Amino acid sequence: GRGEERRGEERRVLSGLVWSGRGGEEVFPPFHGHSVRWILEHLCLVLGCGAELLGPSGSFNSPGYPDRYPENRECIWSISTAAGSSITLSIHEFDVEYHQDCNYDVLEVYGGPDLLAPQLAKLCTTTSSPLQVSSTGNHMTIRFKSDAYVSGRGFNASWAEVQGDPSEVNQVTLVLQLDVVHVEEVADGCSTLELVPIATLGCGGPVTAPSGEIHSPSYPNSYPNNVDCSWVISVEPNHRVFFNFSDLDIEFHSNCSWDYVAIHDGPTPSSSLLAHVCGNSLPRSVTSSQNRIYVRFRSDSSRNHRGFSARFSEACGATITADVGGGAIATPRYPAVYPPNQNCSWIIKAQEPFNHVTLSFTDFALETNYMNCSHDAVMILDGNNNQAPVIGRYCGDELPHPVTSFSNSLLVNFVSDLSISDRGFRATYSASTSSCGGDLVMENGAFNSPNYPDPYPPNVECVWTIRSSPGNRLQLSFIEFSLHGGSACQNDFLEIREGNSTGPLVGCFSGSALPTNYTSVTGHILWIKFVSDASVSGAGFRATFSHLYGNDLTGDSGQIASPLYPRTYPNNANYRWTITVEGDAYIQIRFLDMDIEDAYDCYYDHLKIFDGPSVHYYPLGTFCGIARPSPLRSSASTLTLQFQSDTVVGGQGFLVEWTAVQDSGPPPTIEPGACGGIVTTGDTPRFLFSPGWPENYPPNLECSWLIRSEDSIVELNLLSLDIENYPMCYLDSLVIRDGEL
């Protein structure tokens, strides 16, 4: 943890360079009289990062990327493109230590040639979504700083030049004063007057970041005439954009028809108008209803002023359209502690043809208050406005029951006060055509009988289908259970099957005995039906479900998919599947779909396949990207698949089909555990293992293998080596000789 005092804190000043770190303090000459280029070159020489970057496009990254960046580092990059253009900076991966004010590690972006220019963004987080920042001119300065403590993988960024529009020409007023002269008195006679078009200044562009700043061209100096700049500002999905002017000085007109700034509630100029401003009075802040806004600044041909500076930030809450696949919402900064003074509203509306919304909390920890949750609280309303009927108000750390709307919308409102905070909440939502039942495809969740915890109504039939991805399993757990009736599948009951309504029966349950936890056996789908008759009702039931990724699979054929497939797989995944077929058969793998984060050597996310019952066997391949690999085949009756993902950037994942085949396939390898043998190579690799592999080899062994190749040479690759280390290999050793003994 961090204390109030931070040891090893470095300090730097630009009157000279003072570097304080673990290696002591070093002072470099003052920078007065030196160019920015000299400063950058000097910093790069001393610190090993930063540069002056020229040209229409390029890329750069934090020091050490993709490994963790070093401690106590400061890097400055200065980007310059062609005059009249602007710059769009794209940050493809970003993993920097988080602090609410970015006081530890930070990436700062400035809209000009140095650190005195207006700051466009100040970033410190981990995100799987690309970030974008746009300048209003052809210069941009980026500074990255790290402290002496926690570090991340850093960032990978690129820039692109955005040309001004040469088809739009600045209007020029030309005043000519004509005197009467004799032509012969003019030495060169008359010549043609030519007006040269002046290209529109490059400005605006896409901006994708949790917070930042935009400003008029040349700010805080006067903006040019006849400029037309537009920005599309985006924050994370299921959030809104809070936009606030910090300075405004634009030519005034009663209708703001000369120079103006317009803000639209959406990504295009046809989106509804939130504000249309001019003059020098700061307007009220605006908040969008979705995660994108369109901002446009225009000036006419006369009277230019200082312009504007405005800040935006990610605001919690959003208007969401839900389908059967659903999604998730969470408190700001979840799972970190939520900030004080929050007021977030999510309106979740079912997409047609669906007409109900179900909300299930997967985590819940708010300030506890026993006076009607009057401090921090979540309130759920059955509708799309604050006048809708209240379903419930929740606080503390008890997980609320799942909620299904009677209307086609739910409103979720989260409020926090000035004082105590906690972890917050995360909830999943989905749409359905019934006020009970539906398809549940979220990673984990809960469902219950209608009206729970109050008694369920008579004459009800609800059907839930819970789906995982192929090759995985589901776990079902009951928290409460009280149904009227005696014998199973009569009166009021709950019926559970694997697959569908005709699949293998798990059981019929009624009465008050809590059913035992159940893990699916034959497939990745559970079918659950609740029925009540016309007579007495009970309190009902509440159940939770979760996915179990990774599995031991047997049989003749099947499919395996990444977690949540075909939706984006989760971060920090590490799952294994082992396939076993009859002893005289082989396993053929065919790739049906592939969308895994692409990188050199599949460094980040990947699917590995091993020729045996564990990851210690020969790797048949490591796969990522979107290209479907060729089919592959095992050399025996077992295969192991391992899928791993990192903390950022995901994809749809993978879907493979496996089949038991009887033909010989690749030539057999020397049996693992055999001490020596003779093998002839073929078109496919053969494998050798030390006795006992992957466990320790026994003592006092002497094994010899002879490898022959018909009409060619032999290539031997050591895939794993762990032999007792001793000078000159005097004790245990592996000796490889060229030729027969």
Backbone hydrogen bonds, N-H to C=O, Kabsch-Sander energy under -0.5 kcal/mol:
donor,donor_aa,acceptor,acceptor_aa,energy
7,R,5,E,-0.7
9,E,6,R,-1.1
16,G,13,V,-0.6
17,L,28,F,-0.8
18,V,16,G,-0.6
19,W,17,L,-0.6
19,W,26,E,-2.4
20,S,18,V,-0.6
21,G,19,W,-0.5
21,G,24,G,-1.7
24,G,21,G,-1.4
26,E,19,W,-1.9
28,F,17,L,-2.3
31,F,14,L,-0.5
34,H,31,F,-2.4
39,I,35,S,-2.3
40,L,36,V,-2.7
41,E,37,R,-2.7
42,H,38,W,-2.5
43,L,39,I,-2.8
44,C,40,L,-2.8
45,L,41,E,-2.2
46,V,42,H,-2.4
47,L,43,L,-3.5
48,G,44,C,-1.9
51,A,76,I,-1.0
53,L,51,A,-0.6
53,L,78,S,-3.5
54,L,52,E,-0.5
55,G,80,S,-1.2
58,G,159,W,-1.4
60,F,157,A,-2.4
62,S,155,F,-1.9
65,Y,62,S,-1.9
67,D,64,G,-2.1
69,Y,152,G,-1.9
72,N,147,D,-2.2
75,C,144,F,-2.7
77,W,142,I,-3.0
78,S,51,A,-2.2
79,I,77,W,-0.5
79,I,140,M,-3.5
80,S,53,L,-2.3
81,T,138,N,-2.1
85,S,82,A,-1.8
86,S,162,V,-2.6
87,I,137,G,-0.6
88,T,160,A,-2.4
89,L,87,I,-0.6
89,L,133,V,-3.5
90,S,88,T,-0.5
90,S,158,S,-3.2
91,I,131,L,-3.3
92,H,90,S,-0.7
92,H,156,N,-2.2
93,E,156,N,-1.1
94,F,127,T,-0.8
95,D,154,G,-2.8
96,V,125,T,-2.9
99,H,124,C,-0.5
102,C,99,H,-1.7
106,V,145,K,-2.3
107,L,123,L,-2.2
108,E,143,R,-3.3
109,V,121,A,-2.6
110,Y,141,T,-3.2
111,G,118,P,-3.0
112,G,110,Y,-1.3
117,A,114,D,-1.2
120,L,109,V,-3.2
121,A,109,V,-1.6
123,L,107,L,-2.9
127,T,94,F,-2.0
131,L,91,I,-2.4
132,Q,208,T,-2.1
133,V,89,L,-2.3
135,S,87,I,-2.6
140,M,79,I,-2.0
141,T,110,Y,-2.2
142,I,77,W,-3.0
143,R,108,E,-2.6
144,F,75,C,-2.7
145,K,106,V,-2.6
146,S,73,R,-2.4
154,G,95,D,-2.6
156,N,93,E,-1.6
157,A,60,F,-2.9
158,S,90,S,-2.6
159,W,58,G,-2.2
160,A,88,T,-1.7
161,E,56,P,-2.8
162,V,86,S,-3.2
163,Q,161,E,-0.6
168,E,165,D,-1.3
169,V,167,S,-0.6
170,N,198,I,-1.5
174,L,172,V,-0.6
175,V,173,T,-0.5
176,L,174,L,-0.6
178,L,176,L,-0.6
181,V,179,D,-0.6
185,E,182,H,-1.8
186,V,183,V,-1.9
187,A,185,E,-0.7
189,G,186,V,-1.0
194,E,192,T,-0.6
196,V,194,E,-0.6
199,A,197,P,-0.6
200,T,165,D,-1.3
200,T,168,E,-0.7
202,G,84,G,-1.2
205,G,230,S,-2.3
207,V,232,V,-2.7
208,T,132,Q,-2.6
209,A,234,S,-1.5
212,G,312,F,-2.1
213,E,120,L,-2.8
214,I,310,A,-2.4
216,S,308,F,-2.0
219,Y,216,S,-1.8
221,N,218,S,-2.6
223,Y,305,H,-2.2
226,N,300,D,-2.4
229,C,297,F,-2.8
231,W,295,V,-2.9
232,V,205,G,-1.3
233,I,231,W,-0.6
233,I,293,I,-2.2
234,S,207,V,-3.1
234,S,232,V,-0.5
235,V,291,N,-2.3
239,H,236,E,-0.9
240,R,315,A,-3.4
241,V,290,Q,-0.8
242,F,240,R,-0.5
242,F,313,S,-2.9
243,F,241,V,-0.6
243,F,286,V,-3.1
244,N,311,R,-2.9
246,S,309,S,-2.5
247,D,309,S,-1.8
249,D,307,G,-2.7
250,I,279,G,-2.7
256,C,253,H,-1.6
260,Y,298,R,-2.1
261,V,277,V,-2.2
262,A,296,R,-2.7
263,I,275,A,-2.8
264,H,294,Y,-2.9
265,D,272,S,-3.7
266,G,264,H,-1.9
271,S,268,T,-1.6
274,L,263,I,-3.3
275,A,263,I,-1.6
277,V,261,V,-2.8
279,G,250,I,-1.3
282,L,280,N,-0.5
286,V,243,F,-2.5
288,S,241,V,-2.3
293,I,233,I,-2.0
294,Y,264,H,-1.7
295,V,231,W,-2.8
296,R,262,A,-2.6
297,F,229,C,-3.0
298,R,260,Y,-2.3
299,S,227,V,-2.0
307,G,249,D,-2.8
309,S,247,D,-2.1
310,A,214,I,-2.7
311,R,244,N,-3.0
312,F,212,G,-2.3
313,S,242,F,-2.0
314,E,210,P,-2.0
315,A,240,R,-3.3
315,A,313,S,-0.5
317,G,238,N,-0.6
318,A,345,S,-0.9
319,T,289,S,-1.3
320,I,318,A,-0.6
320,I,347,I,-3.4
322,A,320,I,-0.6
322,A,349,K,-3.3
326,G,323,D,-0.6
327,G,429,Y,-1.7
329,I,427,A,-2.6
331,T,425,F,-1.9
334,Y,331,T,-2.0
336,A,333,R,-2.6
338,Y,422,D,-2.0
341,N,417,D,-1.6
344,C,414,F,-3.0
346,W,412,V,-2.9
347,I,318,A,-2.6
348,I,346,W,-0.6
348,I,410,L,-3.1
349,K,320,I,-3.2
349,K,347,I,-0.6
350,A,408,N,-3.0
351,Q,322,A,-3.1
354,F,351,Q,-2.1
355,N,432,S,-1.8
356,H,432,S,-1.7
358,T,430,S,-2.8
359,L,403,V,-3.3
360,S,428,T,-2.9
362,T,426,R,-2.4
363,D,426,R,-1.6
365,A,424,G,-2.2
366,L,396,G,-3.2
372,N,370,Y,-1.1
373,C,369,N,-0.8
374,S,371,M,-0.6
377,A,415,V,-2.2
378,V,394,Y,-2.4
379,M,413,N,-2.8
380,I,392,G,-2.6
381,L,411,L,-2.7
382,D,389,P,-3.1
383,G,381,L,-1.5
388,A,385,N,-1.6
391,I,380,I,-3.0
392,G,380,I,-1.4
394,Y,378,V,-3.1
396,G,367,E,-1.0
398,E,395,C,-0.5
403,V,359,L,-2.7
405,S,357,V,-2.8
410,L,348,I,-2.2
411,L,381,L,-2.5
412,V,346,W,-2.9
412,V,410,L,-0.5
413,N,379,M,-3.0
413,N,411,L,-0.5
414,F,344,C,-2.9
415,V,377,A,-2.4
416,S,342,Q,-2.1
424,G,365,A,-2.9
426,R,363,D,-2.0
427,A,329,I,-2.6
428,T,360,S,-3.0
429,Y,327,G,-2.2
430,S,358,T,-1.6
431,A,323,D,-1.7
432,S,356,H,-2.1
438,G,463,V,-2.5
440,L,465,T,-3.1
441,V,439,D,-0.6
445,G,545,F,-1.8
447,F,543,A,-2.4
449,S,541,F,-2.0
452,Y,449,S,-1.9
454,D,451,N,-2.5
456,Y,538,G,-1.3
459,N,533,D,-1.8
462,C,530,F,-2.5
464,W,528,I,-3.1
465,T,438,G,-2.2
466,I,526,L,-2.6
467,R,440,L,-2.1
467,R,465,T,-0.5
468,S,524,H,-2.8
472,N,469,S,-1.5
473,R,548,L,-2.3
475,Q,546,S,-2.7
476,L,518,Y,-3.4
477,S,544,T,-2.8
479,I,542,R,-2.7
480,E,542,R,-1.4
482,S,540,G,-1.9
483,L,511,G,-2.9
490,Q,487,S,-1.0
492,D,484,H,-1.6
493,F,531,V,-2.1
494,L,509,F,-2.3
495,E,529,K,-3.1
496,I,507,G,-2.4
497,R,527,W,-3.0
498,E,504,P,-2.3
499,G,525,I,-2.3
500,N,498,E,-1.2
503,G,500,N,-1.7
506,V,496,I,-2.8
507,G,496,I,-1.6
509,F,494,L,-2.7
511,G,483,L,-1.3
518,Y,476,L,-2.7
520,S,474,L,-2.7
526,L,466,I,-2.4
527,W,497,R,-3.3
528,I,464,W,-2.8
529,K,495,E,-2.8
530,F,462,C,-3.0
531,V,493,F,-2.4
532,S,460,V,-2.4
540,G,482,S,-2.7
542,R,480,E,-2.0
543,A,447,F,-2.9
544,T,477,S,-3.1
545,F,445,G,-2.3
546,S,475,Q,-1.8
547,H,443,E,-0.9
548,L,473,R,-2.8
549,Y,547,H,-0.6
551,N,576,R,-0.7
553,L,551,N,-0.6
553,L,578,T,-3.1
555,G,580,T,-0.7
558,G,658,W,-1.9
560,I,656,V,-2.2
561,A,470,P,-2.6
562,S,654,F,-1.9
565,Y,562,S,-2.0
567,R,564,L,-2.6
569,Y,651,G,-2.1
572,N,646,D,-2.3
573,A,570,P,-0.5
575,Y,643,F,-2.2
577,W,641,L,-2.5
578,T,551,N,-2.1
579,I,639,L,-2.7
580,T,553,L,-2.5
581,V,637,S,-2.3
585,A,582,E,-2.3
586,Y,661,V,-2.9
587,I,636,A,-0.6
588,Q,659,T,-2.8
589,I,632,L,-3.1
590,R,657,E,-2.7
592,L,590,R,-0.6
592,L,655,L,-2.6
593,D,655,L,-1.7
595,D,653,G,-2.7
596,I,625,G,-2.3
602,C,599,A,-2.5
603,Y,600,Y,-1.2
606,H,644,Q,-2.3
607,L,623,F,-2.2
608,K,642,Q,-3.1
609,I,621,G,-2.1
610,F,640,T,-3.1
611,D,618,Y,-3.3
612,G,610,F,-1.8
617,Y,614,S,-1.3
620,L,609,I,-2.9
620,L,618,Y,-0.5
621,G,609,I,-1.1
623,F,607,L,-2.8
625,G,596,I,-2.3
632,L,589,I,-1.7
634,S,587,I,-2.4
639,L,579,I,-1.8
640,T,610,F,-2.1
641,L,577,W,-3.2
642,Q,608,K,-2.8
643,F,575,Y,-2.7
644,Q,606,H,-2.4
645,S,573,A,-2.1
653,G,595,D,-3.0
655,L,593,D,-2.0
656,V,560,I,-2.8
657,E,590,R,-2.9
658,W,558,G,-2.6
659,T,588,Q,-1.9
660,A,556,D,-3.0
661,V,586,Y,-2.5
670,I,687,F,-1.0
674,A,671,E,-2.2
676,G,674,A,-1.3
677,G,704,S,-1.6
679,V,706,L,-2.4
681,T,708,R,-3.1
682,G,684,T,-0.8
693,W,690,S,-2.3
695,E,692,G,-2.4
706,L,677,G,-2.6
707,I,705,W,-0.5
708,R,679,V,-2.7
708,R,706,L,-0.5
711,D,709,S,-0.6
712,S,709,S,-0.6
716,L,714,V,-0.5
717,N,715,E,-0.5
719,L,717,N,-0.7
729,C,726,Y,-2.4
730,Y,727,P,-1.3
739,G,737,R,-1.0
